[in-house]
Amino acid sequence: MNKDELKKVIIDLLSKEGPKTSTEIRDILIEKGYEFDMIKFREALAELVREGKVKKEASYERKRFLFYVTAD
């Protein structure tokens, strides 16, 4: 799976399931049978944040960053 496809899948997942940590996103995609390189996964998630399509916010209760789709 290339990075652009991975970005679309991540946005779709976050749109349907709400805020998730990067580990949760990765685990759900693996469970659904997607095959991807972890470096490409991290790059895709970082690019989505830089592009403003996904927001990264600290969750102090969970002690992790949560990622969610921004409103258009």
Order of alpha helices (4+ residues) and beta strands (2+ residues): alpha-alpha-alpha-beta-beta
